[in-house]
Amino acid sequence: MEFLRRLSLGLRHQDLLFAAAMVVLLAVLVLPMPRWLVDLGLATSITLSVLILMVAIWIERPLDFSVFPTVLLVATLLRLALNLATTRLILADGHRGLDAAGSVIHGFAVFVVGGDFIIGVIVFAILIIVNFIVVTKGAGRIAEVAARFSLDAMPGKQMAIDADLAAGTIDDAEAKRRRKELEDENSFFGAMDGASKFVRGDAIAAIIVTIVNILGGIVVGTLRHNMTLSAAAGNYVTLAVGDGIVSQIPGLIVSVGAGMLVSKGNVRGSTDKAFISQLGAQPKPLYFAAGLSGLFAVLPGLPFLPFTALALVAGGGGWLAQRAVQRAAADAEAGLSIAESSAPREETMAELIRVDDVRLELGMGLVSLTAGRQGGLSEKIKKLRRAFGLEFGFVLPAVRIKDNMDLGSGEYSIQVQGVEVARETLMLGRLLAFAPGGQEIGVPGIDTQEPSFHIKARWIEPALREMAMAQGLTVVDVETVLTTHMSEVLKGYMAQLQGYAATQKLLDGLERDHQRLLGDLIPGVLPMATVQKVLATLLAERISIRNLPLILEALHEGAAFTRNVSMLTEHVRQRLSLQICRGLTQEDGYITALLLSPEWEKEVGIAIIEEGDQRSFAMAPSKIQELVSATRARIAEAAARGDWPAVLTSAVARPFVRHLVERINPTIAVISHAEVHQRAKLRTVGQI
């Protein structure tokens, strides 16, 4: 009991024990060791090598043994230290007999080699060839190629993780776990590439140490101890070869373990299960092997019993594999029959009352779109969600796709928070051709209207694609029509979808450098609800919130003089002036703008009622109608000239003018003079 108590106490300080063991190991390189300690070290080396091999066999995947390169270094250092210790004993006491270097080497020299050093030299040479040329070289090459391929594939795997995260198929925690696993995989195979050189160097060192022991022993025995050349060779060569075999056997075992580890690749499960499941999964190869063994059994001159036994084993394995295949097929057929005959599963009450943030319902004729080329509609929606993130910094909720028998065969319905916001019809098997400039379409087909921008379009046969493109028409498939329509529709509902939970998730994804700013702002300075409303207001005007740290800084500044959401939003917009102006800049480097006349500026200013930091707008309905009509006329004139101008007004009037212009077209930008960046260039095309 006292021993167990001390052992338990020692295991609590594993770090100290490991450090002490490494110090002892390094001390062996310079200090002599008694024979009993050498025997203990050699036994430890053999046991450790067997343990490494067993762990390599039974682990589920290579990364589960990520410490293997370090273990390999320790095992190699242990063998080299023992080689040096046994060399001292052999050269110092080899003249006394075969037990000069301890009982372990004596046992191998007598039992394995049979006391004949010529046999020992041959066995040792074979072990060196097997370990150095076959196992170690092959394992090293596999590790080198695996490390190279793993590094080359890293960017693609990172992009796949980012795409899944943007598509909503995984959350932040899963993405971090996958990235960590990818980093560990690259580090592991890179370390294995280098660690394989330990084994190779160990094999070379064993050859050199054995040669040194033989030559040095013969010289010491003949010159110092006056032994005959035959007696010196008998003692020292036998001891040197025994020492070499003792060090090469654990080295070979560790090399086999390393080879199993790196050659396993991406196979899951222990090696025995993977080996049997893949080698014995098909009955035909086993039957063929059984027949060939049976043929060898009856050939003259070949032993009957071994080949017959192997034929029976292979034949029995083939029969078991065939039974397993038949059972799996029967189970699959039975499961299919049950699924076909059973009544449809009744939806639970929770599923019936569930309201999805974004939902796409398809008529029965469009269900096939979900399994089209390259992932079909689902893949295009993933790319759409990624595009929303890049353009607006907005995390579009996962889109639930569901069939609806109440819709027409080619109809689809887009719903936002349980309310249908768009419904259109597609023609499966055709392409949609339209002219962005509204020109006539000179390709035969069925007239329709492009759902996103409401321009004239025509459904055409796929064979007419080249003809339509030759006329300068834009030709798209039905998946693109649907996803483009969904994109334009959902841009108008980003503010509604940017709720409390979505904002919290967005803030949780901030980098660690900005978490302190977030902690200072919420909830001490501003509540979460205010931040959410500001972000939603920006998205309502299609202002990107991707630069979230800058927005939070602006909110922290604005909270010093107001808590009003509208005024805070205006302050944030002014901090985002460079971003806003960059988004409005046209190809020639200018921002096209319509100025609000001084008269209307005065009218709007009079209609603004301020009560503290609260503002309200009270303009006569006739005046509102007049302003809206004048704005619509000026925008139409600019559009006829090929311009799509922003409305420029004062900072105080901007939010109220925006509410009025929104009635004309929600995509028209309304900016204030305070939002015009100093580097921006304006071109005025008219005055309202």
C-alpha positions in Angstrom: 0.0 0.0 0.0 2.9 2.4 0.8 4.4 1.7 -2.6 1.1 2.4 -4.4 0.7 5.6 -2.4 4.1 6.8 -3.4 3.5 5.8 -7.0 0.2 7.8 -7.1 2.0 10.8 -5.5 4.7 10.6 -8.2 2.3 10.4 -11.1 0.8 13.7 -10.0 4.1 15.3 -11.0 4.5 13.8 -14.4 6.2 16.9 -15.7 9.0 16.6 -13.2 9.3 12.8 -13.8 9.6 13.3 -17.5 12.2 16.1 -17.2 14.2 13.9 -14.8 14.1 11.0 -17.2 15.3 13.2 -20.0 18.2 14.4 -17.8 19.1 10.8 -17.0 19.0 9.9 -20.6 21.4 12.7 -21.6 23.6 11.8 -18.7 24.0 8.3 -20.1 25.8 9.8 -23.1 28.7 10.9 -20.9 28.5 8.7 -17.8 29.2 4.9 -17.5 26.3 2.6 -16.6 26.4 -0.6 -14.6 25.2 -3.8 -16.3 21.9 -4.1 -14.4 21.0 -0.6 -15.5 21.9 -1.3 -19.1 19.7 -4.5 -19.0 16.8 -2.3 -17.6 17.3 0.2 -20.3 17.4 -2.4 -23.1 14.2 -4.0 -21.8 12.6 -0.6 -21.6 13.5 0.1 -25.2 12.0 -3.1 -26.4 8.8 -2.7 -24.4 8.4 0.9 -25.5 8.8 0.0 -29.1 6.1 -2.7 -28.8 3.8 -0.2 -27.1 4.3 2.3 -29.9 3.4 -0.4 -32.5 0.3 -1.4 -30.6 -0.9 2.2 -30.3 -0.3 2.7 -34.0 -2.4 -0.3 -34.8 -5.4 0.5 -32.6 -5.8 4.3 -33.0 -8.8 5.5 -35.0 -6.9 8.0 -37.1 -3.3 9.3 -37.3 -4.0 12.6 -35.6 -5.0 10.7 -32.5 -1.3 9.9 -32.1 -0.1 13.4 -32.8 2.7 13.1 -30.2 4.3 10.3 -32.3 7.1 12.4 -33.7 8.2 13.4 -30.1 7.9 9.8 -29.0 10.0 8.7 -31.9 12.7 11.2 -31.0 12.7 10.0 -27.3 12.8 6.3 -28.4 15.7 7.0 -30.9 17.6 9.0 -28.3 17.1 6.1 -25.8 18.5 3.5 -28.2 21.5 5.7 -29.1 22.3 6.3 -25.4 22.1 2.6 -24.8 24.3 1.9 -27.8 26.9 4.2 -26.3 26.6 2.6 -22.8 26.9 -1.0 -24.3 29.9 0.1 -26.4 31.7 1.2 -23.2 31.0 -2.2 -21.6 32.0 -4.2 -24.7 35.3 -2.4 -25.1 36.1 -2.4 -21.4 35.1 -5.9 -20.4 34.6 -7.9 -23.7 37.7 -10.0 -23.0 36.0 -11.5 -19.9 33.3 -13.3 -21.9 29.8 -12.9 -23.6 28.2 -11.6 -20.4 30.4 -8.5 -20.4 27.6 -6.1 -21.7 24.8 -7.5 -19.6 22.3 -10.3 -19.6 20.1 -9.0 -22.4 22.9 -8.7 -25.0 24.3 -12.1 -23.7 20.9 -13.7 -24.2 20.5 -12.3 -27.8 24.1 -13.3 -28.6 23.6 -16.9 -27.4 20.0 -17.6 -28.1 19.2 -15.6 -31.3 22.7 -15.9 -32.9 23.5 -19.3 -31.5 26.9 -18.1 -30.3 28.2 -18.1 -33.9 29.2 -14.6 -34.8 29.1 -15.4 -38.6 25.4 -16.2 -38.3 25.0 -13.1 -36.2 26.6 -10.9 -38.8 24.2 -12.3 -41.5 21.1 -11.8 -39.3 22.2 -8.3 -38.4 22.8 -7.4 -42.0 19.3 -8.7 -43.0 17.7 -6.7 -40.2 19.6 -3.6 -41.4 18.4 -4.1 -45.0 14.8 -4.7 -44.0 14.7 -1.7 -41.6 16.9 0.8 -43.6 16.0 0.1 -47.2 12.5 -1.3 -47.0 10.5 0.0 -44.0 12.2 3.2 -43.1 12.7 4.4 -46.7 9.1 3.7 -47.6 7.6 5.3 -44.5 9.8 8.3 -45.0 8.6 8.7 -48.6 5.0 8.4 -47.6 5.4 11.0 -44.9 7.2 13.4 -47.3 4.4 13.1 -49.9 1.6 13.3 -47.3 3.2 16.5 -45.9 3.5 18.1 -49.3 -0.1 17.2 -50.4 -1.5 18.3 -47.0 0.2 21.7 -47.4 -0.9 22.1 -51.0 -4.5 21.2 -50.1 -4.7 23.6 -47.1 -6.0 26.7 -49.0 -8.8 24.7 -50.7 -9.8 23.1 -47.4 -9.8 26.5 -45.7 -12.0 27.9 -48.4 -14.4 25.0 -48.1 -14.7 25.7 -44.3 -15.3 29.4 -45.0 -17.9 28.5 -47.6 -19.7 26.2 -45.2 -19.6 28.8 -42.5 -21.0 31.5 -44.9 -23.7 29.1 -46.1 -24.8 28.4 -42.5 -24.2 24.7 -42.7 -21.8 24.9 -39.7 -21.5 27.4 -36.9 -18.5 29.3 -35.6 -17.5 26.7 -33.1 -17.5 23.9 -35.7 -15.5 26.1 -38.1 -12.9 26.8 -35.4 -12.8 23.0 -34.7 -12.2 22.2 -38.4 -9.6 24.9 -38.8 -7.8 23.6 -35.7 -8.0 20.0 -37.0 -6.6 21.2 -40.4 -3.7 23.0 -38.7 -3.0 19.9 -36.5 -3.0 17.7 -39.6 -0.5 19.9 -41.5 1.7 20.1 -38.4 1.5 16.3 -37.8 2.5 15.3 -41.3 5.2 18.0 -41.5 6.6 16.7 -38.2 6.3 13.1 -39.4 8.3 14.0 -42.5 11.1 15.2 -40.3 10.7 12.5 -37.6 11.2 9.7 -40.3 14.8 11.0 -40.5 15.3 9.9 -36.9 14.7 6.3 -37.7 16.9 6.5 -40.8 19.7 8.1 -38.9 19.3 5.5 -36.1 19.8 2.7 -38.6 22.9 4.3 -40.0 24.2 4.9 -36.5 23.6 1.2 -35.6 25.8 0.1 -38.5 28.6 2.5 -37.5 28.4 1.6 -33.8 28.6 -2.2 -34.7 31.6 -1.7 -37.0 33.3 0.4 -34.3 32.6 -2.2 -31.6 34.0 -5.0 -33.9 37.2 -3.2 -35.0 37.7 -1.5 -31.6 37.1 -4.7 -29.7 39.6 -6.7 -31.8 42.2 -4.0 -31.4 41.7 -3.8 -27.6 41.6 -7.6 -27.2 44.7 -8.3 -29.1 46.9 -5.4 -28.1 45.8 -4.7 -24.6 44.6 -8.1 -23.3 47.0 -10.3 -25.4 44.2 -12.3 -26.8 44.6 -14.3 -30.1 42.9 -12.8 -33.1 40.4 -15.7 -33.2 39.5 -15.4 -29.6 39.1 -11.6 -29.8 37.0 -11.9 -32.9 34.8 -14.6 -31.3 34.1 -12.5 -28.2 33.9 -8.9 -29.6 32.2 -9.7 -32.9 29.5 -11.8 -31.1 28.9 -9.1 -28.5 28.9 -6.3 -31.1 26.4 -8.2 -33.3 24.3 -9.1 -30.3 24.3 -5.4 -29.3 23.3 -4.4 -32.9 20.5 -6.9 -33.0 19.2 -5.7 -29.6 19.1 -2.1 -30.9 17.7 -3.0 -34.4 14.8 -5.1 -33.2 13.1 -2.2 -31.3 14.2 0.1 -34.2 12.4 -2.1 -36.7 9.3 -2.3 -34.6 9.1 1.5 -34.3 9.7 1.8 -38.0 6.8 -0.6 -38.7 4.6 1.5 -36.4 5.6 4.7 -38.2 4.9 3.1 -41.5 1.4 2.0 -40.4 0.7 5.4 -39.0 1.6 7.4 -42.1 0.2 4.9 -44.6 -3.2 4.8 -42.9 -4.1 8.2 -44.5 -7.7 9.2 -43.9 -8.9 5.7 -43.1 -11.0 5.8 -39.9 -11.0 3.0 -37.3 -8.3 0.7 -36.0 -5.9 -0.9 -38.5 -7.3 -4.4 -38.0 -10.9 -3.3 -38.7 -9.9 -1.3 -41.8 -7.7 -4.1 -43.0 -10.4 -6.8 -42.7 -13.3 -4.6 -43.8 -11.6 -3.6 -47.0 -9.6 -6.7 -47.9 -12.4 -9.1 -47.1 -15.5 -7.1 -48.1 -15.9 -8.7 -51.6 -16.5 -12.4 -52.0 -15.1 -12.8 -55.5 -11.4 -12.0 -54.7 -11.6 -14.4 -51.7 -13.1 -17.2 -53.9 -10.4 -16.6 -56.5 -7.7 -16.8 -53.9 -9.2 -20.0 -52.5 -9.3 -21.6 -56.0 -5.6 -20.7 -56.6 -4.5 -22.1 -53.3 -6.5 -25.3 -54.0 -4.7 -25.6 -57.4 -1.3 -25.2 -55.8 -2.3 -28.0 -53.3 -2.7 -30.6 -56.0 0.4 -29.7 -58.0 3.2 -32.3 -57.8 6.0 -31.3 -55.4 4.1 -28.7 -53.4 2.9 -29.4 -49.8 -0.8 -30.4 -49.7 -1.8 -29.4 -46.2 -0.7 -25.7 -46.1 -2.3 -24.8 -49.4 -5.5 -26.8 -48.6 -5.8 -25.0 -45.2 -5.4 -21.6 -46.9 -8.0 -22.6 -49.6 -10.5 -23.5 -46.9 -9.9 -20.3 -44.9 -10.2 -18.1 -48.1 -13.3 -20.0 -49.3 -14.9 -19.6 -45.8 -14.1 -15.9 -45.8 -15.7 -15.6 -49.3 -18.8 -17.3 -48.1 -19.1 -15.1 -45.1 -18.6 -12.0 -47.2 -21.3 -13.1 -49.7 -23.7 -13.7 -46.8 -23.0 -10.2 -45.5 -23.6 -8.6 -48.9 -26.9 -10.5 -49.4 -28.0 -9.5 -45.8 -27.2 -5.8 -46.5 -29.1 -5.9 -49.8 -32.1 -7.6 -48.1 -32.1 -5.0 -45.2 -31.9 -2.1 -47.7 -34.9 -3.6 -49.7 -36.9 -4.2 -46.6 -36.2 -0.7 -45.4 -37.3 0.7 -48.7 -40.5 -1.3 -48.7 -41.3 -0.1 -45.2 -40.6 3.5 -46.2 -42.8 3.2 -49.3 -45.7 1.4 -47.5 -45.8 3.5 -44.4 -48.0 6.6 -44.1 -46.4 10.0 -44.3 -45.0 11.2 -40.9 -47.3 13.6 -39.2 -45.6 16.9 -38.5 -45.3 17.8 -34.8 -47.0 20.9 -33.5 -43.6 22.6 -33.1 -42.9 22.0 -36.8 -46.3 23.3 -37.8 -46.0 26.6 -36.0 -42.3 27.1 -36.8 -41.6 30.4 -38.6 -38.4 30.4 -40.7 -36.5 33.6 -41.2 -36.2 32.8 -44.9 -38.1 30.1 -46.6 -38.2 29.0 -50.3 -41.2 26.9 -51.3 -41.0 25.1 -54.7 -43.7 23.7 -56.8 -43.4 20.0 -57.6 -42.0 20.7 -61.0 -39.1 22.6 -59.5 -38.1 20.1 -56.8 -35.5 18.6 -59.1 -33.5 21.9 -59.0 -32.2 21.0 -55.5 -30.2 18.2 -57.0 -28.9 19.8 -60.2 -25.4 20.1 -61.5 -22.6 21.0 -59.1 -25.0 21.0 -56.1 -27.9 22.6 -57.9 -30.0 25.3 -56.2 -28.6 24.6 -52.7 -25.1 25.3 -53.8 -26.2 28.6 -55.5 -27.9 29.7 -52.3 -24.7 29.0 -50.4 -22.9 31.3 -52.7 -25.7 33.9 -52.3 -25.2 33.9 -48.6 -21.5 34.3 -49.0 -22.1 37.2 -51.4 -24.4 38.9 -48.8 -21.6 38.6 -46.2 -19.0 40.1 -48.4 -21.1 42.9 -49.8 -23.1 44.0 -46.7 -21.4 42.2 -43.7 -24.9 40.7 -43.2 -25.3 37.1 -42.2 -28.2 35.9 -44.3 -30.1 33.3 -42.2 -30.1 29.7 -43.5 -32.7 29.3 -46.3 -35.1 26.5 -45.7 -36.1 24.9 -49.0 -39.4 23.0 -49.0 -41.8 21.6 -51.6 -45.4 22.8 -51.6 -48.1 20.9 -53.5 -50.4 24.0 -53.4 -48.1 25.9 -55.7 -48.2 25.5 -59.5 -45.8 23.0 -61.0 -43.3 25.8 -62.0 -44.1 28.3 -59.2 -41.9 29.3 -56.3 -42.6 31.4 -53.2 -40.1 33.4 -51.2 -41.2 33.9 -47.6 -39.6 36.2 -44.9 -40.5 35.4 -41.3 -43.6 33.5 -42.4 -44.9 36.1 -44.8 -44.8 35.6 -48.6 -43.0 38.5 -50.2 -42.6 37.2 -53.7 -44.0 34.5 -56.0 -43.0 33.8 -59.6 -43.1 31.1 -62.2 -40.2 29.4 -64.0 -40.1 27.2 -67.1 -38.0 24.2 -66.3 -35.8 23.1 -69.3 -35.6 26.6 -70.8 -33.3 29.5 -70.5 -34.3 33.1 -69.8 -33.0 35.7 -72.3 -33.3 39.5 -71.8 -31.7 42.7 -72.9 -30.4 44.8 -70.0 -31.1 48.0 -72.1 -34.7 46.9 -72.9 -34.0 46.2 -76.6 -36.2 43.9 -78.6 -35.5 40.2 -78.3 -35.0 38.6 -81.7 -35.0 35.0 -80.6 -38.2 32.9 -80.7 -39.7 31.9 -77.3 -42.3 32.6 -74.7 -42.6 36.2 -73.6 -42.3 36.9 -69.9 -40.9 39.5 -67.4 -37.5 39.1 -65.7 -38.6 38.9 -62.0 -35.7 40.8 -60.3 -35.7 44.0 -62.4 -39.1 43.7 -64.2 -37.7 44.1 -67.7 -39.0 42.3 -70.9 -37.6 38.8 -71.2 -38.3 35.6 -73.1 -38.0 31.9 -72.3 -36.0 30.2 -75.0 -34.8 26.7 -75.9 -31.3 25.8 -74.7 -30.3 25.2 -78.4 -30.8 28.9 -79.1 -28.3 30.1 -76.4 -25.6 30.9 -78.9 -28.0 32.9 -81.2 -29.2 34.9 -78.2 -25.7 35.7 -77.0 -24.7 36.7 -80.5 -27.4 39.4 -80.3 -26.0 40.8 -77.1 -28.7 39.3 -74.9 -28.1 38.0 -71.4 -29.0 34.3 -71.1 -29.3 32.6 -67.7 -30.6 29.3 -66.4 -33.6 28.9 -64.1 -31.5 28.4 -60.9 -29.8 31.8 -61.6 -33.1 33.5 -62.3 -34.5 32.2 -58.9 -31.4 33.1 -56.8 -31.0 36.5 -58.4 -34.7 37.2 -57.7 -34.2 36.0 -54.1 -31.1 38.2 -53.7 -32.9 41.4 -54.8 -35.9 40.6 -52.7 -33.9 39.8 -49.5 -31.9 43.0 -49.9 -35.0 44.8 -49.0 -35.6 42.8 -45.9 -32.1 42.8 -44.4 -33.2 45.3 -41.7 -36.0 43.1 -40.7 -33.8 40.0 -40.5 -31.1 41.8 -38.5 -32.8 41.0 -35.2 -31.5 40.7 -31.7 -30.2 37.1 -32.0 -28.5 37.9 -35.4 -26.8 40.9 -33.9 -25.6 39.0 -30.9 -24.2 36.3 -33.2 -22.5 39.0 -35.3 -20.9 40.6 -32.2 -19.8 37.2 -30.8 -17.8 36.7 -34.0 -15.7 39.9 -33.4 -12.0 39.3 -33.2 -10.4 39.3 -29.7 -8.7 42.7 -30.4 -12.2 44.3 -30.5 -13.8 42.5 -27.6 -12.8 45.1 -25.1 -14.4 47.8 -27.2 -17.5 45.7 -27.3 -17.4 45.2 -23.5 -17.0 48.9 -22.9 -20.0 49.8 -25.2 -22.6 47.1 -24.3 -24.4 47.3 -21.9 -22.7 50.1 -20.0 -23.0 52.8 -22.6 -25.7 51.5 -25.0 -28.1 48.6 -24.7 -27.9 45.8 -27.2 -31.3 46.8 -28.6 -30.0 50.3 -29.7 -27.0 48.7 -31.4 -29.3 46.3 -33.2 -31.6 49.1 -34.4 -28.6 51.2 -35.7 -27.3 48.2 -37.7 -30.8 47.5 -39.0 -31.2 51.1 -40.1 -27.9 51.0 -42.0 -28.9 47.8 -43.7 -32.3 49.3 -44.7 -30.4 51.8 -46.8 -28.0 49.0 -48.0 -25.0 50.4 -46.2 -22.5 47.6 -45.4 -22.0 46.8 -41.7 -18.9 44.7 -42.5 -16.6 47.2 -40.8 -18.3 46.5 -37.4 -15.4 47.7 -35.2 -15.6 51.2 -36.8 -19.4 51.2 -36.3 -18.9 50.3 -32.7 -16.3 53.1 -32.2 -18.7 55.6 -33.8 -21.5 54.5 -31.5 -19.3 54.9 -28.5 -18.5 58.5 -29.6 -22.1 59.3 -30.5 -23.4 58.0 -27.2 -21.6 60.9 -25.5 -24.2 63.4 -26.8 -27.3 61.3 -27.7 -29.1 58.0 -27.3 -31.5 58.6 -30.2 -31.2 55.8 -32.8 -31.7 58.2 -35.7 -29.0 60.6 -34.6 -26.6 57.8 -33.7 -27.1 56.3 -37.2 -26.3 59.7 -38.8 -23.1 59.9 -36.8 -22.1 56.4 -37.8 -22.8 57.2 -41.4 -20.5 60.2 -41.2 -17.7 57.9 -39.9 -18.4 55.6 -42.8 -18.2 58.4 -45.3 -15.3 56.9 -47.2 -17.2 53.6 -47.6 -20.4 55.3 -48.6 -18.8 57.5 -51.2 -16.8 54.6 -52.6 -19.9 52.7 -53.2 -21.5 55.6 -55.0 -18.5 56.4 -57.2 -19.0 55.7 -60.9 -16.5 54.4 -63.4 -15.3 58.0 -64.2 -14.4 58.6 -60.5 -17.3 61.0 -59.8 -20.4 60.7 -57.6 -23.5 61.9 -59.5 -25.8 63.9 -57.2 -29.1 65.8 -57.3 -29.0 68.8 -54.9 -32.0 69.6 -52.7 -32.7 73.3 -53.4 -32.4 75.9 -50.7 -36.2 76.4 -50.8 -36.9 72.8 -50.1 -34.1 72.6 -47.5 -35.9 75.5 -45.7 -39.3 73.7 -46.0 -37.9 70.5 -44.6 -36.1 72.3 -41.8 -39.3 74.1 -40.7 -41.2 70.7 -40.7 -38.6 69.1 -38.3 -39.8 69.4 -34.6 -37.1 68.9 -32.0 -37.9 67.9 -28.4 -34.6 67.3 -26.6 -32.7 64.7 -28.7 -36.0 63.4 -30.2 -37.0 64.7 -33.7 -40.3 64.3 -35.6 -41.4 65.4 -39.0 -44.6 67.4 -39.6 -45.0 68.6 -43.2 -48.3 69.2 -44.9 -49.4 66.2 -47.1 -49.6 68.5 -50.2 -46.1 69.7 -49.7 -44.9 66.1 -49.3 -46.6 65.1 -52.5 -45.1 68.1 -54.3 -41.6 67.2 -53.1 -42.0 63.6 -54.0 -43.2 64.5 -57.5 -40.4 66.9 -58.1 -37.8 64.3 -57.0 -39.3 61.7 -59.2 -39.2 64.0 -62.2 -35.6 64.9 -61.6 -34.5 61.3 -61.2 -36.4 60.3 -64.3 -34.6 63.0 -66.3 -31.2 61.9 -65.0 -32.0 58.2 -65.7 -32.9 59.1 -69.3 -29.4 60.5 -69.7 -27.9 57.3 -68.3 -27.3 58.6 -64.7 -28.5 57.1 -61.5 -27.9 60.0 -59.0 -27.9 60.2 -55.2 -29.9 62.9 -53.5 -27.7 65.3 -51.6 -29.1 67.3 -48.6 -28.2 68.6 -45.2 -27.3 66.2 -42.3 -30.4 67.3 -40.3 -32.8 66.8 -43.2 -31.3 63.6 -44.6 -33.2 60.9 -42.6 -36.6 62.6 -43.4 -35.8 63.1 -47.1 -34.8 59.5 -47.2 -38.2 58.4 -46.0 -39.8 60.5 -48.8 -37.5 59.3 -51.5 -38.0 55.7 -50.4 -41.5 55.9 -51.8 -40.0 56.4 -55.3 -37.4 53.7 -55.2 -35.7 52.3 -52.1 -32.4 51.8 -53.9 -31.9 55.6 -54.4 -29.2 56.8 -52.1 -29.7 59.9 -50.0 -26.6 61.3 -48.5 -25.8 64.4 -46.5 -23.0 67.0 -47.0 -21.3 65.7 -43.9 -21.1 62.2 -45.5 -19.1 63.4 -48.5 -15.6 62.4 -47.9 -12.9 64.9 -48.5 -11.4 62.8 -51.3 -14.7 62.3 -53.1 -15.5 64.1 -56.3 -19.1 65.3 -56.9 -20.8 66.0 -60.2 -24.1 67.8 -59.8 -26.7 66.9 -62.5 -29.6 68.9 -61.3 -31.5 70.5 -58.5 -34.8 69.5 -56.9 
